[in-house]
Amino acid sequence: MERNNRGFSTFHALIAAWASLYLLLFSDLFDEDSSNDLIVNRSSIISNMFLGFSIGYFLSDLAMVFWHFPALGGLEYVLHHGLSMFSISLSLMSSQGQIYILMVLFSESTTPFVNIRWYLDVAGRKSSTIYIYNGIALFFG
């Protein structure tokens, strides 16, 4: 059960990190010369779509946490998911602050390393070289 949940988490993290990186650095959405709007008032269909994708993930993961409570996480997971959904929802409804939400969602790029660390620990590979390299990557992430 937890293995499947972590796989789902890794999938969301990869999509969220990639989308955030693209929207923040490579698209012209937040380019200072692309619009006269304040940077905090900018949004697009693509950014709305990826924020909606993240809300869907947080909702489904929260449902799994409640269904298997407390095996998949305790109240800290409920608080984390609740605050994440609240902040993303506010940003989507107001079309403001998406740059900040995308910056926070980019931090999901460390989630695959956290999940790999868990997999290696469960497999009894805590003293392996890959566990150490993964920890270093997690630190730099």
C-alpha positions as CSV (number, residue, x, y, z in Angstrom):
1,M,0.0,0.0,0.0
2,E,2.7,2.5,1.0
3,R,4.8,1.5,-2.0
4,N,1.9,2.3,-4.4
5,N,1.3,5.6,-2.6
6,R,4.9,6.6,-3.0
7,G,4.9,5.7,-6.7
8,F,1.9,7.9,-7.2
9,S,3.6,10.7,-5.2
10,T,6.7,10.4,-7.4
11,F,4.6,10.7,-10.5
12,H,3.0,13.9,-9.3
13,A,6.3,15.3,-8.1
14,L,8.0,14.8,-11.5
15,I,5.1,16.4,-13.4
16,A,4.7,19.3,-10.9
17,A,8.5,20.0,-10.9
18,W,8.7,19.9,-14.6
19,A,5.7,22.1,-15.1
20,S,6.9,24.6,-12.5
21,L,10.3,24.8,-14.0
22,Y,8.9,25.3,-17.5
23,L,6.4,27.9,-16.4
24,L,8.8,29.8,-14.2
25,L,11.9,29.8,-16.4
26,F,11.1,28.9,-20.0
27,S,7.7,30.2,-20.8
28,D,7.0,33.9,-21.2
29,L,4.3,33.9,-18.5
30,F,6.4,35.6,-15.9
31,D,8.8,37.4,-18.3
32,E,8.9,41.0,-17.3
33,D,8.6,42.2,-20.9
34,S,5.7,39.9,-21.8
35,S,2.9,41.8,-20.1
36,N,2.1,45.1,-18.3
37,D,0.3,43.2,-15.5
38,L,2.1,42.8,-12.1
39,I,3.9,39.5,-12.0
40,V,1.7,38.3,-9.1
41,N,-1.4,38.8,-11.2
42,R,-0.4,36.6,-14.1
43,S,-1.9,33.3,-15.0
44,S,-2.5,31.2,-18.0
45,I,-4.6,28.2,-19.1
46,I,-1.5,26.0,-18.8
47,S,-0.6,27.2,-15.3
48,N,-4.3,26.7,-14.2
49,M,-4.2,23.2,-15.7
50,F,-1.1,22.2,-13.8
51,L,-2.4,23.7,-10.5
52,G,-5.6,21.8,-11.0
53,F,-3.6,18.6,-11.6
54,S,-1.9,19.2,-8.2
55,I,-5.2,19.8,-6.5
56,G,-6.4,16.5,-7.9
57,Y,-3.3,14.8,-6.6
58,F,-3.6,16.3,-3.1
59,L,-7.3,15.4,-3.0
60,S,-6.7,11.8,-4.0
61,D,-3.7,11.4,-1.7
62,L,-5.6,12.9,1.2
63,A,-8.4,10.4,0.6
64,M,-5.9,7.6,0.7
65,V,-4.4,9.0,3.9
66,F,-7.9,9.1,5.5
67,W,-8.8,5.6,4.2
68,H,-5.6,4.1,5.7
69,F,-5.2,6.4,8.6
70,P,-2.6,6.5,10.2
71,A,-0.7,4.0,8.2
72,L,0.1,6.4,5.3
73,G,0.7,9.4,7.5
74,G,-0.7,11.2,10.5
75,L,-2.1,14.6,11.1
76,E,1.0,16.3,9.6
77,Y,0.0,14.8,6.2
78,V,-3.6,16.0,6.6
79,L,-2.3,19.5,7.5
80,H,0.2,19.6,4.6
81,H,-2.4,18.5,2.1
82,G,-5.1,20.7,3.4
83,L,-2.9,23.8,3.4
84,S,-1.6,22.9,-0.1
85,M,-5.1,22.6,-1.5
86,F,-6.2,25.8,0.2
87,S,-3.3,27.9,-1.2
88,I,-3.6,26.4,-4.7
89,S,-7.4,26.9,-4.7
90,L,-7.0,30.6,-3.6
91,S,-4.5,31.1,-6.3
92,L,-6.7,29.5,-9.0
93,M,-9.9,31.4,-7.9
94,S,-8.2,34.8,-7.7
95,S,-5.7,34.3,-10.6
96,Q,-3.1,35.8,-8.3
97,G,0.1,34.5,-6.7
98,Q,0.6,31.7,-9.1
99,I,4.3,32.5,-9.3
100,Y,4.7,31.8,-5.6
101,I,2.6,28.6,-5.8
102,L,4.8,27.3,-8.7
103,M,7.9,28.1,-6.7
104,V,6.7,26.0,-3.9
105,L,5.5,23.2,-6.2
106,F,9.0,23.1,-7.7
107,S,10.2,21.9,-4.3
108,E,8.4,18.7,-5.1
109,S,11.5,17.9,-7.2
110,T,13.0,16.4,-4.0
111,T,10.1,14.0,-3.5
112,P,11.5,11.3,-5.7
113,F,14.7,11.3,-3.7
114,V,12.7,11.0,-0.4
115,N,10.8,8.1,-1.9
116,I,13.9,6.3,-3.2
117,R,15.4,6.7,0.2
118,W,12.4,5.0,1.7
119,Y,12.5,2.1,-0.9
120,L,16.2,1.6,-0.2
121,D,15.6,1.6,3.6
122,V,12.8,-1.0,3.2
123,A,15.0,-3.1,1.0
124,G,17.7,-3.2,3.6
125,R,20.1,-1.1,1.5
126,K,20.7,1.7,4.0
127,S,24.4,1.1,4.0
128,S,24.8,1.0,0.2
129,T,26.5,3.5,-2.0
130,I,23.4,4.5,-3.8
131,Y,21.7,5.3,-0.5
132,I,24.5,7.8,0.2
133,Y,24.4,9.3,-3.3
134,N,20.7,9.6,-3.0
135,G,21.1,11.4,0.3
136,I,23.6,13.8,-1.3
137,A,21.2,14.5,-4.2
138,L,18.4,15.1,-1.7
139,F,20.5,17.5,0.3
140,F,21.4,19.5,-2.9
141,G,17.8,19.4,-4.0
